[in-house]
Amino acid sequence: MSDAGSLDRRKSIRFAPPVGTLLTILTPENEFGLVTTISKQGLGFSCVLNEVVGAYVKMKLDFPNFKQFELEGRVAWKSNGNTGLAIMDRKDAADFQLTFDQLEKQYSVDRRAVENKNATGDEGRTEGQSKDRRGVVNIFSRTFAQNFGLDRWGSYYAYERVTESSTGNEVVLNTGRAVMLGSNNYLGLTNHPKVKEATIKAIERYGTGSGGARVLSGTTDIHRKLEEKIAQFKGVEAALVFSTGYLANVAVFTSLLKSEDIVFNDQLNHASIIDGSRMSPATIRFYKHSDVLSLEKKMSQYPYDRPKMIVTDGVFSMDGDIAPLDRIVPLAKKHNALVMVDDAHAIGVIGPNGRGTAAHFGMTGKVDIIIATFSKALGAMGGAVCGSKSLIKFINHHSRQFIFSTAIVPSACATVLAALEVLEEDPGIVLRLHSNKQYLAKGLREMGFNVIDAPTAIVPVFIGDERKTYAMTHLLGELGVFVNAVSRPSVPRELSRIRITPMATHTQAQLSFALDAFHKAGKKLSII
């Protein structure tokens, strides 16, 4: 048997299990058969299932005079009266793998012989037989094989959890209500009465869609109003609204940059910045995170008259720290470089009235390009490129992302306009956000958690172990607190963390409830 679903077939150990090892597939027919080959990742047994290849199954595995396991698996192949199953990393999987280690020692498997056999023909199978079982490799078959790794990780990987309500300070899940500490809705504006009313009225006036790309029929008067408002809010001459902040980032790089240009990226910049850079013909250089000396060293390698751009997040989404813009801007002038700042996690969070990173440093009007994202604290969707009138005119006529994308819906424009009005009318909302953040971070730190003291709305709690991070996330969910586990590819696995984001609308009672849940979960998992 091949390792059912293993991505590294040649290094796995497999052997015939004890005589009489029985597997029962818990389908309506309760199909069963004897286990013929077994490995830590999967097994083969003497029955061809009715289920198609790729189907998920529940099964019971009985070792004679040993114990019974309840496992979940996936059909990996069917051939010649036998079926291969990949074992998912779920119920009883850990106990099964411990048992496998014992069996491996008991049966004294010759590791070299197994590896040599695998390398030369899959246990004596002919090339034709191998193709019959696996099929000819193509894009779909390759994708299918790689998905087995995701399936095994499925019980730990907190991916696309489904909510049944708005992402307010509490959220409804299929398991009940939970305090929401995993949303970028920092100010809770998705549920603000003024914001909701403006959105509803816009739908009544403009309908649900924009009807076309901005350059054709998709530009309405409310698009123009938003562009004027966001430019005024950010202290620049003009702005151009896109359907997402991601598109806005990509548009800048792909329309502005040429092959002779150099882009200097902070190594922790958001994926949309990295992707946009790579889509451009410019040379890309990375400098150490928020390290101005590293940046200057790299910039000094190029002549003054070589066009350059420094790009950084204003607030870094995983650590919650702020880019040293007060040092980057003077350095840019020294080296003939533009400065571009992505303010996705800064708007509504730092600076007077939440105006962002430039305002936070008293540098309004001194940053060449600002990306204003609407899907975080402003509670909507979309983004804008903000800068000089000349910049906006150029991107308007040269950005493929702008020209060939359907316009953002008018109701989203109304949402952002109303959110900006709330920020200007109620500056206390930003203060409440920071008060809640400080209360939560202080409580976690006093319990013994490793918490970064970031000056923004993000509270990273370092766990350092990928499995424990996901286990903590699921356990907190069971205790009624929704948080996000962050590991690969966002951060290295040794820097795995829980990313907590309180809102301005959380009550102290809700935050105290969350702290109590963290204490229980941390103790149970021996994190504190």
N, C-alpha and C positions, 0 to 999 in steps of 0.2 A: 504493500500500500504506500502511496505517497502520503506525506503529512497533509491531511485534508485541510486545504486552505492556507497552509503555511507559505509565507513569502520567501523562506530560506530553506528549501526542501533538503538540501544536501547536508545540513548540519544537524538535523533532528535525529534523535534515536527512536527507533520503533522496533517492536518485537511481538511475537505471539503471546497473548496473555495466558493466565492459568486456564487449563482445560475446563470448559463448562461456563466460562464467563458469558453471561447473557445480557443482551441489550433489548429493551422494550421501547418502542416508539409509541408515545401516548397520543395516537391519532384515533379517530372514531373506530378504526379496525384493530387497534392495539397490535400493530405489527411487531414481530420479535424475531431475533435470530442470534446465533452465536457470534461473539466478537472474534474476528480472525487476526487482526493486527491492531496495535495500539501505540499511540505516542502522546506526548504531553499536549499537543495541539489538536489531535483528532484521532479517529479510529475508523476501522472498516468492519463491516459485519455481513453475515451470510444471508442477505435478503435484499431484494430490489424494491425500494419503496414506491408507492404510488405518487408521492410528492415529486414535483419537478426539481431539477437542479437549481439551487439557490433558495429553496423553501426553508423556512424556519420550523424546527420541530422541538418538542419536549421529549425527554427520554429518561429511562431509569437504567442504570448500569449496575449489575450484580456481580461482584467478585465472590467466588466460592470461599466460604469460611472467612470472609473478610467483612465487607460492609457494602451498603447500597448507596448510590449517589443519584440525586435528581439533577439532571443537567439540561442545558439548552444548547441546541446545535443548529447547524445549517448543512443542507445536503450539498456535498462538494462534487461528487461524481457518482455515476451508476454504470456498471459494466459487468457482463458475464455472471449474473446472479449475485453480485455483491454491490454494496453501497458504501461510499466514504462520507464521513460526517466531520465537520469542523466544530470544535467545542467552543462555545461562547464563554466569555469571562463573566459569568453570572452565577446563578445559584449553584452551590457546591463545587464550583470550578476550582477554588483554592484548595479545598480538601482533596479533590481528585488529583491535583498536581502533586501534592505531598505524597499521596499514595503511589503515584507513578514513580516518584523518586525512590521509594522503598522497593518497588517492583524491579526497577532498573538495576539496583544493587543485587537483588535476589537472583535475577536471571543472568547477571554477568554479561551484559551485552558487549560485544566486540565493536567499539566505536569506529575503529578504522575500517573494519570489514563493511560495516553499514555504509560509511561514507563512500568507499570505493564502489560499492554496488550501486548506490544512487547515481554516482557520477557516470556510470557506464551503461545504464539502461533500465532503471526503475525495477529492480528485483527480477531481472530476467525477462521483462516484457519486451516484445518486439516493437519496432518503431510504429508499425501499423496499429498494434494494440494501444500503444500510448496515445496516438492521435485519435483513436476511436473514443477513448475515455475523456481526454482533455479537449479535443477539438483543435482546429487550427487557430493559432494565436492571431487575434485581431484587436482592435481598440476596445471592443466590448468585453472580450474574454480577459484582457489584461485588467480592465477596470473591475470586472467581477472578482478576480483573484485579489486585487488590492482591497476590496471592500471587506474581505474576511477579517483583516486587521481592525478595521473600524467596528465590525460587529463584536469582536472579542472585547473591545474597549468600551462597548456600548453601555454597560451597567455603571461605569465610572464617569464616562464622558457626559457632562451636563450640557447637552447640545439641543438647541431648539425646544426648550421647555414651553409648553403651551399655556397661555393665560386665557382667562375667560372674562376679562374686564379691562378697563383702562389702567394704565400704569400710574396710578396715584400712589399715595403713601401706603396703601394696602392694595393687594391684588387678589383676585379670585383664581385659584387653580382647581384642577379636578380633584385635589385632595382637601380642599377647603381654602380658607382665607390665610394670607401670609403678609407680614410686614415687608414692604418692597424696599430692599436696600441694594438692588442691582440694576437700577434704571439711570439713564443719563438725563432724565426729566428733573434736573436739579432743583428747579424752583416750583415744581408741581403745577406748571401753567397749563398742562393738558386738561386740567379740570377747573381752571379759573373761570368763574361765571362770565366775565367780560370777554375773555378769549373765546369761549365756546359760543357765546352769542354772536360775536363778529363772524365766526366761521359759518354758522348756520345762515346768517343773513347773506353771506357771500354765495353760498350754494343756491339760495332762493333767487339771487339776482343773476349769477353767472352759470349756474348749473354745476355738474359734477366734474367736467373736464375742460381742457383748454382748447381742444379742437384742432390743434396743429402745432407745428414748430413756431418758435418766436419770430422767425424771419418771414413767415407766411401769414397765417391767420391766428397765431397763438398769443399775440401780445395784446393785453387789455390795459385799460387805464389803471387797474389795481397793481399790475406788474410795474408800471412806471412809478406809481406812488411808493411801492416798496423799495424800489431802487433809490429813489430820492431820500427816503427815510433812513435806509441802512447806511447810505453814504454820510448823511448828517450825523447819525449815531456813532459812526466810526471816525468821524472827523476828516473825511477825504472828499475829493471833488465829485466822484461818480462811482457807480456800482453796476454790476451786471448779474442778474439772477439766473441760476441754473437749477435743474431738477434735484440735484444732490450736491453735497459738499465734495464728494468724490469726483464728480464731473468737473466741478469748478477747479479743483487742484490740477486734474489732468489737462484741462483746457489751457491753463497758463503755460505749462511746460511745452505742450505740443504746438502751440501757436507762436510763442515768443522765441524759443531757443533754436539756435543754429549749431552746426557741427563744430564751429570754432569756440563755442561757449563752454564755460566750466560751471557745474552746479556743485555747491558744497552742502552736503546733507548732514544734519545731526544723525548719529547712528541709531537713535531711537525714534526717528520721525515716523509718522503714521504711514500705513501701507499705501494709501492713496498718493502720498507724496513720492514714495519710492517708485510706485508703478508709473506715475506721471513722468518722473525723471527718466526712467528706463524707456519710455515710449518716445522720448525726444532724441535728437541726434547728438546732444551735448555730451561732453565728458563728465562723469559723475565721480566725485570724491566724497568720502565720509570722514567726518571728524569726531573725536571722542565726545560723548554725551555732555553737552553744556560746557565743554572745555574750550575757552576762548584761545588759550595758548596753542592747543592742537589745531584749531581753525586757522590761526594766524600763520603757523608753521607751514600748513598746506597751501595757503594762499600765497605765501612768499615764494613758492616754487614757480609762479607764473608771472609774466611781465605785467606791468600796470595797465597797459592798453589792451590786454586780453579780456573780453567781456566775461563777467562773472555774476553769479547769483548765489546768495546764502539763503538757505531755506530751513526753517525750524518750526516745530509746533510751538504755540505760545504756552499752553499747558500740556504736558505729556500725559497721555490718557492712562498709562499703566502705573506710573509712580506719583502722579499728581504734582510734580515739581514744575517750576516756571523757568522758561528760557531766559538767560541773562541778556535781555534785549538792550539794556542800557550800555552794555559793553560791545555787543555785536554791531549795532548801528555805527558807532564811530570807527570801528575796525573796517566796516564795509566802505566807508568814505575814503579811508586811507588806501584801500586796494581797488578802487574803481569797481565796486560791486553793488548790485541791487540787494535789497533785503525783502524776503517774502516770509510772512508769518501765517500759519494756519491757526485761527482762533476758535476752533471747534469747541474746545472744553474751557475756553476763557470767557466767552460772551455770557453775560449773566452771572458770572462767578467772581471775576477779579476786576479791579479798576472802579472808579466812581460810577455808580449806577450800573455796574456790570458791563462797562464799555470795552473791556478786554485788556490784552497785554500791553499795547502801546500806552493806553491811558493809565494803567497800573504803574508804569515807569515814568509817567509825565512826558511821554514822547509822541503824543497825538500829532499826526501829520508828518512824522519823520520816518515812517516805514513805507517803503515803495509799494508793496502789494500785500493786502490782507485778505485772507479767505474767511468769510463769515458764514458759519454753518448754523442752520436753523433747527436742526433735529435734536439738539441737546437741551440746553436750558430754555430755549424759546418754544419748546413743545410742539414743533411742527415738522416739516421736512423741507429739504432744499438747501441751497447755499448761494453765496455771491462772491464774485471777485470785486474787491474794492481798491481804488487807487485814483490815479489822475484821469482826466477826461481823455487824454491821448491814449493811455493804456486801454481804457475801456472801449474806445472806438476801434482800436486795432483788434482786440479779442473778439469784439462783436462781429467783425467782418472776416476773421481768419480762423476762428475756432470751429473745427468740425463738430465738437461736442455741443456747441451752441446751435450751429446751423442745422444739424441733422437730428436733434432731439426734440421730442414733443415738449411744449412749454409746461412748467410746473402749474398745477391746477390753481385757479384764482382763489379758491377757498383757503389754500395753504398760505397764499400771500396775505390774505386777511388775518389769518391766525398770527403770523409773524408781526404784522402791523400792530395788532392789539397787544401782543406780548411786549413789544417795545414800549408801548404806552404805559403798561403796567410797571415796567422797570423805571420809567421816568417819574411816574406818579407815586410809586411806593418803594423808595430806596431801602426801606427797612426789610424788604423781602430777601435781599442779598445778605443782610446782617443776620437774619434768622437762619439762613442756610449755613453760615459759618459757625453760628452758635451751636446748631445741632451737630455739625461735623466735629467740633471740638469736644462736645459732651460725649459723643460716641467714641472718638479716638482715645480720650482720657480714660474712659471706662475700660476699654480693651487693653490699654497699656497697663493699667493697674492690676488687671487679672494675670498679666504675664505674657500676653501676646506680643509678637514682634511687629510693631506698627511703625510705618514711616510717618514722620511728622511733616506732612505736606501742607502748604498754605492755600490749598484749593478745596474743592468739594470731594476729592477722591481720598479714600482711606485704604491704602494697601496693607493687608495683613499677611506677612510672609509665613509660609508653612515650610517650603523648601523640599517637600516630598510630593511628587505628582499624585500618587494614589491617595495619600492622606488629604491632599487639597480637595480632590473630588469627593472623597468620603465625607469630609467636613461639609461640603456644599449640600450633599444629599441629606445628611443628618440634620443640618439647620433647616432644610426644607420640611422635613418631618416634624420639626419643632415649631414651624410656622414663620420662618424667616427666609425670604428669597434673596440669595446672594449669588455672585458670579465667581466661578473658579477660573483662574487664568493660568495657563501653562503654554506648552508649544502650540502653535508657532508664535504666539504673541510675546512670550518671554521664554528663556531657557528653562528646562524642567527643574534645574536646581534652584531657580528663583520662582517656583510656583507659588501662587498666592491666592487669597480671597480678596477680590476687589469690591469694596463697600462704597456705596454712594448714597448718603442720606439726602433728604430733600428739605427745602424750607418749610414744607407743610407737615412734616412729621411732628407728632406730639411727644412730649417727654415720656409719657406712658408707653408709647410705641417703641421708643428707643430703649427704655429700660427693659421692656419685654425682650427686645432683640439681644441686649447685653446678657440677660439671663440665659437665653438660648445658646449664645456663644460660650458661656461658662460651662454649661452642661456638655455641649459638644466637644469643647476643648479638653475637658477632663476625661470624657469617655475615650477619646482618641489619643490621650496622653500627649497632647500638644502643649498644654499648660500644666 
